[in-house]
């Protein structure tokens, strides 16, 4: 049995997508469906996961930087955790 996409014509997802995408600011490329169906490579998957996990914008680097600045999301672009600690000279290493 052939699998139907989530947005099969007439389905709820199709209607939501159709309504959301009907007033596009730009015309999509002719090969839009082919691009959307293309599997992502490891670099793209890592960027998608980072965007999802950190709540940061997803797109090319310049757009991500500008969008994060404009929306107050700059913290999502910084590494997780605080600054690296610096060892003081003469300090003992290991448990005290």
Buried (B, 14 or more C-beta within 10 A) or exposed (E): EEEEEEBEEEEEEBEEEEEEEEEEEEEEEEEEEEEEEEEEEEEEEEBEEBBEEBEBBEEEEEEBBEBBEEEEBEEBBEEEEEEEEEEEEEEEEEEE
